[in-house]
């Protein structure tokens, strides 16, 4: 039987840094901040941070935040 998965989508805000690279925040995931040396790296780091946040929330029995 095929596995059904939910697909969640979050808004990410990329802030250019003075020394190059980007800082990334996700408004729906309070306190979650990451960065990368360029846009592509910052995007991958954001994806990884979101996945880690969701996995940690699930492991702690906390609800998974929905994007607003």
mmJSON file of the N, C-alpha and C atoms, coordinates in Angstrom:
{"data_MODEL":{"atom_site":{
"group_PDB":["ATOM","ATOM","ATOM","ATOM","ATOM","ATOM","ATOM","ATOM","ATOM","ATOM","ATOM","ATOM","ATOM","ATOM","ATOM","ATOM","ATOM","ATOM","ATOM","ATOM","ATOM","ATOM","ATOM","ATOM","ATOM","ATOM","ATOM","ATOM","ATOM","ATOM","ATOM","ATOM","ATOM","ATOM","ATOM","ATOM","ATOM","ATOM","ATOM","ATOM","ATOM","ATOM","ATOM","ATOM","ATOM","ATOM","ATOM","ATOM","ATOM","ATOM","ATOM","ATOM","ATOM","ATOM","ATOM","ATOM","ATOM","ATOM","ATOM","ATOM","ATOM","ATOM","ATOM","ATOM","ATOM","ATOM","ATOM","ATOM","ATOM","ATOM","ATOM","ATOM","ATOM","ATOM","ATOM","ATOM","ATOM","ATOM","ATOM","ATOM","ATOM","ATOM","ATOM","ATOM","ATOM","ATOM","ATOM","ATOM","ATOM","ATOM","ATOM","ATOM","ATOM","ATOM","ATOM","ATOM","ATOM","ATOM","ATOM","ATOM","ATOM","ATOM","ATOM","ATOM","ATOM","ATOM","ATOM","ATOM","ATOM","ATOM","ATOM","ATOM","ATOM","ATOM","ATOM","ATOM","ATOM","ATOM","ATOM","ATOM","ATOM","ATOM","ATOM","ATOM","ATOM","ATOM","ATOM","ATOM","ATOM","ATOM","ATOM","ATOM","ATOM","ATOM","ATOM","ATOM","ATOM","ATOM","ATOM","ATOM","ATOM","ATOM","ATOM","ATOM","ATOM","ATOM","ATOM","ATOM","ATOM","ATOM","ATOM","ATOM","ATOM","ATOM","ATOM","ATOM","ATOM","ATOM","ATOM","ATOM","ATOM","ATOM","ATOM","ATOM","ATOM","ATOM","ATOM","ATOM","ATOM","ATOM","ATOM","ATOM","ATOM","ATOM","ATOM","ATOM","ATOM","ATOM","ATOM","ATOM","ATOM","ATOM","ATOM","ATOM","ATOM","ATOM","ATOM","ATOM","ATOM","ATOM","ATOM","ATOM","ATOM","ATOM","ATOM","ATOM","ATOM","ATOM","ATOM","ATOM","ATOM","ATOM","ATOM","ATOM"],
"id":[1,2,3,4,5,6,7,8,9,10,11,12,13,14,15,16,17,18,19,20,21,22,23,24,25,26,27,28,29,30,31,32,33,34,35,36,37,38,39,40,41,42,43,44,45,46,47,48,49,50,51,52,53,54,55,56,57,58,59,60,61,62,63,64,65,66,67,68,69,70,71,72,73,74,75,76,77,78,79,80,81,82,83,84,85,86,87,88,89,90,91,92,93,94,95,96,97,98,99,100,101,102,103,104,105,106,107,108,109,110,111,112,113,114,115,116,117,118,119,120,121,122,123,124,125,126,127,128,129,130,131,132,133,134,135,136,137,138,139,140,141,142,143,144,145,146,147,148,149,150,151,152,153,154,155,156,157,158,159,160,161,162,163,164,165,166,167,168,169,170,171,172,173,174,175,176,177,178,179,180,181,182,183,184,185,186,187,188,189,190,191,192,193,194,195,196,197,198,199,200,201,202,203,204],
"type_symbol":["N","C","C","N","C","C","N","C","C","N","C","C","N","C","C","N","C","C","N","C","C","N","C","C","N","C","C","N","C","C","N","C","C","N","C","C","N","C","C","N","C","C","N","C","C","N","C","C","N","C","C","N","C","C","N","C","C","N","C","C","N","C","C","N","C","C","N","C","C","N","C","C","N","C","C","N","C","C","N","C","C","N","C","C","N","C","C","N","C","C","N","C","C","N","C","C","N","C","C","N","C","C","N","C","C","N","C","C","N","C","C","N","C","C","N","C","C","N","C","C","N","C","C","N","C","C","N","C","C","N","C","C","N","C","C","N","C","C","N","C","C","N","C","C","N","C","C","N","C","C","N","C","C","N","C","C","N","C","C","N","C","C","N","C","C","N","C","C","N","C","C","N","C","C","N","C","C","N","C","C","N","C","C","N","C","C","N","C","C","N","C","C","N","C","C","N","C","C","N","C","C","N","C","C"],
"label_atom_id":["N","CA","C","N","CA","C","N","CA","C","N","CA","C","N","CA","C","N","CA","C","N","CA","C","N","CA","C","N","CA","C","N","CA","C","N","CA","C","N","CA","C","N","CA","C","N","CA","C","N","CA","C","N","CA","C","N","CA","C","N","CA","C","N","CA","C","N","CA","C","N","CA","C","N","CA","C","N","CA","C","N","CA","C","N","CA","C","N","CA","C","N","CA","C","N","CA","C","N","CA","C","N","CA","C","N","CA","C","N","CA","C","N","CA","C","N","CA","C","N","CA","C","N","CA","C","N","CA","C","N","CA","C","N","CA","C","N","CA","C","N","CA","C","N","CA","C","N","CA","C","N","CA","C","N","CA","C","N","CA","C","N","CA","C","N","CA","C","N","CA","C","N","CA","C","N","CA","C","N","CA","C","N","CA","C","N","CA","C","N","CA","C","N","CA","C","N","CA","C","N","CA","C","N","CA","C","N","CA","C","N","CA","C","N","CA","C","N","CA","C","N","CA","C","N","CA","C","N","CA","C","N","CA","C","N","CA","C"],
"label_alt_id":[null,null,null,null,null,null,null,null,null,null,null,null,null,null,null,null,null,null,null,null,null,null,null,null,null,null,null,null,null,null,null,null,null,null,null,null,null,null,null,null,null,null,null,null,null,null,null,null,null,null,null,null,null,null,null,null,null,null,null,null,null,null,null,null,null,null,null,null,null,null,null,null,null,null,null,null,null,null,null,null,null,null,null,null,null,null,null,null,null,null,null,null,null,null,null,null,null,null,null,null,null,null,null,null,null,null,null,null,null,null,null,null,null,null,null,null,null,null,null,null,null,null,null,null,null,null,null,null,null,null,null,null,null,null,null,null,null,null,null,null,null,null,null,null,null,null,null,null,null,null,null,null,null,null,null,null,null,null,null,null,null,null,null,null,null,null,null,null,null,null,null,null,null,null,null,null,null,null,null,null,null,null,null,null,null,null,null,null,null,null,null,null,null,null,null,null,null,null,null,null,null,null,null,null],
"label_comp_id":["UNK","UNK","UNK","UNK","UNK","UNK","UNK","UNK","UNK","UNK","UNK","UNK","UNK","UNK","UNK","UNK","UNK","UNK","UNK","UNK","UNK","UNK","UNK","UNK","UNK","UNK","UNK","UNK","UNK","UNK","UNK","UNK","UNK","UNK","UNK","UNK","UNK","UNK","UNK","UNK","UNK","UNK","UNK","UNK","UNK","UNK","UNK","UNK","UNK","UNK","UNK","UNK","UNK","UNK","UNK","UNK","UNK","UNK","UNK","UNK","UNK","UNK","UNK","UNK","UNK","UNK","UNK","UNK","UNK","UNK","UNK","UNK","UNK","UNK","UNK","UNK","UNK","UNK","UNK","UNK","UNK","UNK","UNK","UNK","UNK","UNK","UNK","UNK","UNK","UNK","UNK","UNK","UNK","UNK","UNK","UNK","UNK","UNK","UNK","UNK","UNK","UNK","UNK","UNK","UNK","UNK","UNK","UNK","UNK","UNK","UNK","UNK","UNK","UNK","UNK","UNK","UNK","UNK","UNK","UNK","UNK","UNK","UNK","UNK","UNK","UNK","UNK","UNK","UNK","UNK","UNK","UNK","UNK","UNK","UNK","UNK","UNK","UNK","UNK","UNK","UNK","UNK","UNK","UNK","UNK","UNK","UNK","UNK","UNK","UNK","UNK","UNK","UNK","UNK","UNK","UNK","UNK","UNK","UNK","UNK","UNK","UNK","UNK","UNK","UNK","UNK","UNK","UNK","UNK","UNK","UNK","UNK","UNK","UNK","UNK","UNK","UNK","UNK","UNK","UNK","UNK","UNK","UNK","UNK","UNK","UNK","UNK","UNK","UNK","UNK","UNK","UNK","UNK","UNK","UNK","UNK","UNK","UNK","UNK","UNK","UNK","UNK","UNK","UNK"],
"label_asym_id":["A","A","A","A","A","A","A","A","A","A","A","A","A","A","A","A","A","A","A","A","A","A","A","A","A","A","A","A","A","A","A","A","A","A","A","A","A","A","A","A","A","A","A","A","A","A","A","A","A","A","A","A","A","A","A","A","A","A","A","A","A","A","A","A","A","A","A","A","A","A","A","A","A","A","A","A","A","A","A","A","A","A","A","A","A","A","A","A","A","A","A","A","A","A","A","A","A","A","A","A","A","A","A","A","A","A","A","A","A","A","A","A","A","A","A","A","A","A","A","A","A","A","A","A","A","A","A","A","A","A","A","A","A","A","A","A","A","A","A","A","A","A","A","A","A","A","A","A","A","A","A","A","A","A","A","A","A","A","A","A","A","A","A","A","A","A","A","A","A","A","A","A","A","A","A","A","A","A","A","A","A","A","A","A","A","A","A","A","A","A","A","A","A","A","A","A","A","A","A","A","A","A","A","A"],
"label_entity_id":["1","1","1","1","1","1","1","1","1","1","1","1","1","1","1","1","1","1","1","1","1","1","1","1","1","1","1","1","1","1","1","1","1","1","1","1","1","1","1","1","1","1","1","1","1","1","1","1","1","1","1","1","1","1","1","1","1","1","1","1","1","1","1","1","1","1","1","1","1","1","1","1","1","1","1","1","1","1","1","1","1","1","1","1","1","1","1","1","1","1","1","1","1","1","1","1","1","1","1","1","1","1","1","1","1","1","1","1","1","1","1","1","1","1","1","1","1","1","1","1","1","1","1","1","1","1","1","1","1","1","1","1","1","1","1","1","1","1","1","1","1","1","1","1","1","1","1","1","1","1","1","1","1","1","1","1","1","1","1","1","1","1","1","1","1","1","1","1","1","1","1","1","1","1","1","1","1","1","1","1","1","1","1","1","1","1","1","1","1","1","1","1","1","1","1","1","1","1","1","1","1","1","1","1"],
"label_seq_id":[1,1,1,2,2,2,3,3,3,4,4,4,5,5,5,6,6,6,7,7,7,8,8,8,9,9,9,10,10,10,11,11,11,12,12,12,13,13,13,14,14,14,15,15,15,16,16,16,17,17,17,18,18,18,19,19,19,20,20,20,21,21,21,22,22,22,23,23,23,24,24,24,25,25,25,26,26,26,27,27,27,28,28,28,29,29,29,30,30,30,31,31,31,32,32,32,33,33,33,34,34,34,35,35,35,36,36,36,37,37,37,38,38,38,39,39,39,40,40,40,41,41,41,42,42,42,43,43,43,44,44,44,45,45,45,46,46,46,47,47,47,48,48,48,49,49,49,50,50,50,51,51,51,52,52,52,53,53,53,54,54,54,55,55,55,56,56,56,57,57,57,58,58,58,59,59,59,60,60,60,61,61,61,62,62,62,63,63,63,64,64,64,65,65,65,66,66,66,67,67,67,68,68,68],
"pdbx_PDB_ins_code":[null,null,null,null,null,null,null,null,null,null,null,null,null,null,null,null,null,null,null,null,null,null,null,null,null,null,null,null,null,null,null,null,null,null,null,null,null,null,null,null,null,null,null,null,null,null,null,null,null,null,null,null,null,null,null,null,null,null,null,null,null,null,null,null,null,null,null,null,null,null,null,null,null,null,null,null,null,null,null,null,null,null,null,null,null,null,null,null,null,null,null,null,null,null,null,null,null,null,null,null,null,null,null,null,null,null,null,null,null,null,null,null,null,null,null,null,null,null,null,null,null,null,null,null,null,null,null,null,null,null,null,null,null,null,null,null,null,null,null,null,null,null,null,null,null,null,null,null,null,null,null,null,null,null,null,null,null,null,null,null,null,null,null,null,null,null,null,null,null,null,null,null,null,null,null,null,null,null,null,null,null,null,null,null,null,null,null,null,null,null,null,null,null,null,null,null,null,null,null,null,null,null,null,null],
"Cartn_x":[0.848,0.0,0.892,0.597,1.417,1.33,2.423,2.498,2.011,1.103,0.602,1.353,1.833,2.557,1.944,1.994,1.567,2.728,2.426,3.43,3.149,4.131,3.991,4.838,4.378,5.082,5.224,6.439,6.706,7.342,6.992,7.626,8.989,10.001,11.356,11.766,12.341,12.803,14.332,14.913,16.362,16.876,17.758,18.334,19.785,20.143,21.552,22.422,23.571,24.509,25.602,26.105,27.133,28.396,28.751,29.975,29.729,28.562,28.193,27.331,26.659,25.779,24.425,23.628,22.267,21.924,21.162,20.517,19.077,18.51,17.151,16.321,15.12,14.164,12.866,12.099,10.792,9.771,8.918,7.979,7.09,6.69,5.803,6.54,7.871,8.673,9.511,8.868,9.478,10.849,11.809,13.148,14.042,13.508,14.312,15.056,16.378,17.243,18.39,18.757,19.907,20.578,21.671,22.342,23.11,23.627,24.415,25.374,26.412,27.448,26.975,25.927,25.297,23.823,23.041,21.596,21.282,21.945,21.659,21.975,23.092,23.46,22.451,22.048,21.069,19.737,19.341,18.098,18.185,19.294,19.464,19.5,20.168,20.215,18.817,18.014,16.644,15.806,15.922,15.183,15.563,16.857,17.344,16.848,16.867,16.409,14.917,14.128,12.684,12.442,13.119,12.946,13.333,14.45,14.876,13.882,13.324,12.328,11.081,10.617,9.428,9.692,10.845,11.181,11.289,11.896,12.018,10.651,9.793,8.444,7.687,7.773,7.084,7.632,8.945,9.564,9.159,8.911,8.506,6.988,6.272,4.816,4.153,4.88,4.329,3.667,2.684,2.061,3.037,2.894,3.722,3.103,3.884,3.334,2.924,1.795,1.327,1.697,2.079,2.376,1.083,1.193,-0.007,0.032],
"Cartn_y":[-1.179,0.0,1.24,2.225,3.447,4.213,4.803,5.605,7.013,7.505,8.872,9.783,10.888,11.86,13.241,14.027,15.417,16.238,17.198,18.133,19.474,19.962,21.249,22.278,23.497,24.583,25.742,26.269,27.374,28.531,29.742,30.931,31.095,31.307,31.562,32.957,33.731,35.066,35.039,35.424,35.422,36.848,37.018,38.315,38.328,39.19,39.261,39.765,39.154,39.545,40.44,41.348,42.292,41.596,40.484,39.778,38.696,38.724,37.714,36.637,35.888,34.85,35.401,34.528,34.879,34.262,35.007,34.482,34.173,33.095,32.692,32.533,33.118,32.931,32.391,31.683,31.155,31.643,32.594,33.176,32.151,31.085,30.098,29.208,29.216,28.379,29.297,29.818,30.823,30.379,31.267,31.009,30.231,29.762,28.982,29.926,29.89,30.746,29.884,30.061,29.383,30.329,29.883,30.731,29.877,30.528,29.842,30.803,30.249,31.082,31.746,31.19,31.801,31.402,31.876,31.623,30.139,29.389,27.961,27.216,27.556,26.933,27.301,28.559,29.001,28.282,28.061,27.338,25.904,25.229,23.858,23.802,24.769,24.821,25.054,25.893,26.152,24.882,24.144,22.878,21.913,21.813,20.92,21.365,22.669,23.197,22.935,23.108,22.848,21.376,20.495,19.06,18.689,19.219,18.942,19.444,20.623,21.192,20.313,19.863,19.011,17.68,17.075,15.796,15.939,17.018,17.242,17.467,18.236,18.469,17.153,16.324,15.031,14.13,14.1,13.257,13.681,14.98,15.504,15.463,14.981,14.924,16.273,17.254,18.582,18.668,19.545,19.693,20.295,19.878,20.436,21.755,22.835,24.144,24.204,24.822,25.045,26.459,26.622,27.954,28.753,30.053,30.892,31.782],
"Cartn_z":[0.0,0.0,0.0,-0.851,-0.896,0.413,0.771,1.996,1.702,2.538,2.375,3.327,2.806,3.606,3.412,4.482,4.386,3.87,3.048,2.572,3.227,3.957,4.626,3.908,3.914,3.246,4.224,4.328,5.235,4.479,4.88,4.332,4.981,4.158,4.654,4.192,5.094,4.775,4.759,3.635,3.45,3.631,4.59,4.914,4.439,3.47,3.047,4.197,4.351,5.4,4.828,5.636,5.183,4.691,5.321,4.957,3.899,3.284,2.293,2.934,2.109,2.62,3.029,3.61,4.001,5.34,6.131,7.321,6.912,7.456,7.095,8.362,8.354,9.44,8.859,9.685,9.299,10.317,9.955,10.918,11.635,10.965,11.587,12.584,12.534,13.425,14.312,15.338,16.21,16.706,16.578,17.066,16.124,15.005,14.067,13.131,13.221,12.417,11.903,10.65,10.078,9.097,8.5,7.523,6.531,5.499,4.494,3.832,3.223,2.604,1.317,0.683,-0.486,-0.47,-1.447,-1.416,-1.448,-2.319,-2.447,-1.15,-0.524,0.746,1.827,1.876,2.868,2.672,1.418,1.14,1.646,1.383,1.859,3.388,4.002,5.465,6.047,5.373,5.823,5.75,4.655,4.518,5.632,5.905,6.951,8.327,8.587,9.873,10.075,9.019,9.113,9.419,8.701,8.928,10.358,10.834,12.203,13.23,12.989,13.913,13.964,12.807,12.749,13.451,13.186,13.815,15.333,15.809,17.246,17.881,17.218,17.743,17.86,16.831,16.845,17.951,18.121,19.147,20.553,20.722,22.031,22.237,21.234,21.326,21.176,20.664,20.461,19.09,18.93,17.613,16.61,15.376,14.302,13.865,13.921,13.554,12.08,11.824,10.459,10.053,8.832,8.32,8.26,8.522,8.479,7.26],
"occupancy":[1.0,1.0,1.0,1.0,1.0,1.0,1.0,1.0,1.0,1.0,1.0,1.0,1.0,1.0,1.0,1.0,1.0,1.0,1.0,1.0,1.0,1.0,1.0,1.0,1.0,1.0,1.0,1.0,1.0,1.0,1.0,1.0,1.0,1.0,1.0,1.0,1.0,1.0,1.0,1.0,1.0,1.0,1.0,1.0,1.0,1.0,1.0,1.0,1.0,1.0,1.0,1.0,1.0,1.0,1.0,1.0,1.0,1.0,1.0,1.0,1.0,1.0,1.0,1.0,1.0,1.0,1.0,1.0,1.0,1.0,1.0,1.0,1.0,1.0,1.0,1.0,1.0,1.0,1.0,1.0,1.0,1.0,1.0,1.0,1.0,1.0,1.0,1.0,1.0,1.0,1.0,1.0,1.0,1.0,1.0,1.0,1.0,1.0,1.0,1.0,1.0,1.0,1.0,1.0,1.0,1.0,1.0,1.0,1.0,1.0,1.0,1.0,1.0,1.0,1.0,1.0,1.0,1.0,1.0,1.0,1.0,1.0,1.0,1.0,1.0,1.0,1.0,1.0,1.0,1.0,1.0,1.0,1.0,1.0,1.0,1.0,1.0,1.0,1.0,1.0,1.0,1.0,1.0,1.0,1.0,1.0,1.0,1.0,1.0,1.0,1.0,1.0,1.0,1.0,1.0,1.0,1.0,1.0,1.0,1.0,1.0,1.0,1.0,1.0,1.0,1.0,1.0,1.0,1.0,1.0,1.0,1.0,1.0,1.0,1.0,1.0,1.0,1.0,1.0,1.0,1.0,1.0,1.0,1.0,1.0,1.0,1.0,1.0,1.0,1.0,1.0,1.0,1.0,1.0,1.0,1.0,1.0,1.0,1.0,1.0,1.0,1.0,1.0,1.0],
"B_iso_or_equiv":[0.0,0.0,0.0,0.0,0.0,0.0,0.0,0.0,0.0,0.0,0.0,0.0,0.0,0.0,0.0,0.0,0.0,0.0,0.0,0.0,0.0,0.0,0.0,0.0,0.0,0.0,0.0,0.0,0.0,0.0,0.0,0.0,0.0,0.0,0.0,0.0,0.0,0.0,0.0,0.0,0.0,0.0,0.0,0.0,0.0,0.0,0.0,0.0,0.0,0.0,0.0,0.0,0.0,0.0,0.0,0.0,0.0,0.0,0.0,0.0,0.0,0.0,0.0,0.0,0.0,0.0,0.0,0.0,0.0,0.0,0.0,0.0,0.0,0.0,0.0,0.0,0.0,0.0,0.0,0.0,0.0,0.0,0.0,0.0,0.0,0.0,0.0,0.0,0.0,0.0,0.0,0.0,0.0,0.0,0.0,0.0,0.0,0.0,0.0,0.0,0.0,0.0,0.0,0.0,0.0,0.0,0.0,0.0,0.0,0.0,0.0,0.0,0.0,0.0,0.0,0.0,0.0,0.0,0.0,0.0,0.0,0.0,0.0,0.0,0.0,0.0,0.0,0.0,0.0,0.0,0.0,0.0,0.0,0.0,0.0,0.0,0.0,0.0,0.0,0.0,0.0,0.0,0.0,0.0,0.0,0.0,0.0,0.0,0.0,0.0,0.0,0.0,0.0,0.0,0.0,0.0,0.0,0.0,0.0,0.0,0.0,0.0,0.0,0.0,0.0,0.0,0.0,0.0,0.0,0.0,0.0,0.0,0.0,0.0,0.0,0.0,0.0,0.0,0.0,0.0,0.0,0.0,0.0,0.0,0.0,0.0,0.0,0.0,0.0,0.0,0.0,0.0,0.0,0.0,0.0,0.0,0.0,0.0,0.0,0.0,0.0,0.0,0.0,0.0],
"pdbx_formal_charge":[null,null,null,null,null,null,null,null,null,null,null,null,null,null,null,null,null,null,null,null,null,null,null,null,null,null,null,null,null,null,null,null,null,null,null,null,null,null,null,null,null,null,null,null,null,null,null,null,null,null,null,null,null,null,null,null,null,null,null,null,null,null,null,null,null,null,null,null,null,null,null,null,null,null,null,null,null,null,null,null,null,null,null,null,null,null,null,null,null,null,null,null,null,null,null,null,null,null,null,null,null,null,null,null,null,null,null,null,null,null,null,null,null,null,null,null,null,null,null,null,null,null,null,null,null,null,null,null,null,null,null,null,null,null,null,null,null,null,null,null,null,null,null,null,null,null,null,null,null,null,null,null,null,null,null,null,null,null,null,null,null,null,null,null,null,null,null,null,null,null,null,null,null,null,null,null,null,null,null,null,null,null,null,null,null,null,null,null,null,null,null,null,null,null,null,null,null,null,null,null,null,null,null,null],
"auth_seq_id":[1,1,1,2,2,2,3,3,3,4,4,4,5,5,5,6,6,6,7,7,7,8,8,8,9,9,9,10,10,10,11,11,11,12,12,12,13,13,13,14,14,14,15,15,15,16,16,16,17,17,17,18,18,18,19,19,19,20,20,20,21,21,21,22,22,22,23,23,23,24,24,24,25,25,25,26,26,26,27,27,27,28,28,28,29,29,29,30,30,30,31,31,31,32,32,32,33,33,33,34,34,34,35,35,35,36,36,36,37,37,37,38,38,38,39,39,39,40,40,40,41,41,41,42,42,42,43,43,43,44,44,44,45,45,45,46,46,46,47,47,47,48,48,48,49,49,49,50,50,50,51,51,51,52,52,52,53,53,53,54,54,54,55,55,55,56,56,56,57,57,57,58,58,58,59,59,59,60,60,60,61,61,61,62,62,62,63,63,63,64,64,64,65,65,65,66,66,66,67,67,67,68,68,68],
"auth_comp_id":["UNK","UNK","UNK","UNK","UNK","UNK","UNK","UNK","UNK","UNK","UNK","UNK","UNK","UNK","UNK","UNK","UNK","UNK","UNK","UNK","UNK","UNK","UNK","UNK","UNK","UNK","UNK","UNK","UNK","UNK","UNK","UNK","UNK","UNK","UNK","UNK","UNK","UNK","UNK","UNK","UNK","UNK","UNK","UNK","UNK","UNK","UNK","UNK","UNK","UNK","UNK","UNK","UNK","UNK","UNK","UNK","UNK","UNK","UNK","UNK","UNK","UNK","UNK","UNK","UNK","UNK","UNK","UNK","UNK","UNK","UNK","UNK","UNK","UNK","UNK","UNK","UNK","UNK","UNK","UNK","UNK","UNK","UNK","UNK","UNK","UNK","UNK","UNK","UNK","UNK","UNK","UNK","UNK","UNK","UNK","UNK","UNK","UNK","UNK","UNK","UNK","UNK","UNK","UNK","UNK","UNK","UNK","UNK","UNK","UNK","UNK","UNK","UNK","UNK","UNK","UNK","UNK","UNK","UNK","UNK","UNK","UNK","UNK","UNK","UNK","UNK","UNK","UNK","UNK","UNK","UNK","UNK","UNK","UNK","UNK","UNK","UNK","UNK","UNK","UNK","UNK","UNK","UNK","UNK","UNK","UNK","UNK","UNK","UNK","UNK","UNK","UNK","UNK","UNK","UNK","UNK","UNK","UNK","UNK","UNK","UNK","UNK","UNK","UNK","UNK","UNK","UNK","UNK","UNK","UNK","UNK","UNK","UNK","UNK","UNK","UNK","UNK","UNK","UNK","UNK","UNK","UNK","UNK","UNK","UNK","UNK","UNK","UNK","UNK","UNK","UNK","UNK","UNK","UNK","UNK","UNK","UNK","UNK","UNK","UNK","UNK","UNK","UNK","UNK"],
"auth_asym_id":["A","A","A","A","A","A","A","A","A","A","A","A","A","A","A","A","A","A","A","A","A","A","A","A","A","A","A","A","A","A","A","A","A","A","A","A","A","A","A","A","A","A","A","A","A","A","A","A","A","A","A","A","A","A","A","A","A","A","A","A","A","A","A","A","A","A","A","A","A","A","A","A","A","A","A","A","A","A","A","A","A","A","A","A","A","A","A","A","A","A","A","A","A","A","A","A","A","A","A","A","A","A","A","A","A","A","A","A","A","A","A","A","A","A","A","A","A","A","A","A","A","A","A","A","A","A","A","A","A","A","A","A","A","A","A","A","A","A","A","A","A","A","A","A","A","A","A","A","A","A","A","A","A","A","A","A","A","A","A","A","A","A","A","A","A","A","A","A","A","A","A","A","A","A","A","A","A","A","A","A","A","A","A","A","A","A","A","A","A","A","A","A","A","A","A","A","A","A","A","A","A","A","A","A"],
"auth_atom_id":["N","CA","C","N","CA","C","N","CA","C","N","CA","C","N","CA","C","N","CA","C","N","CA","C","N","CA","C","N","CA","C","N","CA","C","N","CA","C","N","CA","C","N","CA","C","N","CA","C","N","CA","C","N","CA","C","N","CA","C","N","CA","C","N","CA","C","N","CA","C","N","CA","C","N","CA","C","N","CA","C","N","CA","C","N","CA","C","N","CA","C","N","CA","C","N","CA","C","N","CA","C","N","CA","C","N","CA","C","N","CA","C","N","CA","C","N","CA","C","N","CA","C","N","CA","C","N","CA","C","N","CA","C","N","CA","C","N","CA","C","N","CA","C","N","CA","C","N","CA","C","N","CA","C","N","CA","C","N","CA","C","N","CA","C","N","CA","C","N","CA","C","N","CA","C","N","CA","C","N","CA","C","N","CA","C","N","CA","C","N","CA","C","N","CA","C","N","CA","C","N","CA","C","N","CA","C","N","CA","C","N","CA","C","N","CA","C","N","CA","C","N","CA","C","N","CA","C","N","CA","C","N","CA","C","N","CA","C"],
"pdbx_PDB_model_num":[1,1,1,1,1,1,1,1,1,1,1,1,1,1,1,1,1,1,1,1,1,1,1,1,1,1,1,1,1,1,1,1,1,1,1,1,1,1,1,1,1,1,1,1,1,1,1,1,1,1,1,1,1,1,1,1,1,1,1,1,1,1,1,1,1,1,1,1,1,1,1,1,1,1,1,1,1,1,1,1,1,1,1,1,1,1,1,1,1,1,1,1,1,1,1,1,1,1,1,1,1,1,1,1,1,1,1,1,1,1,1,1,1,1,1,1,1,1,1,1,1,1,1,1,1,1,1,1,1,1,1,1,1,1,1,1,1,1,1,1,1,1,1,1,1,1,1,1,1,1,1,1,1,1,1,1,1,1,1,1,1,1,1,1,1,1,1,1,1,1,1,1,1,1,1,1,1,1,1,1,1,1,1,1,1,1,1,1,1,1,1,1,1,1,1,1,1,1,1,1,1,1,1,1]
}}}
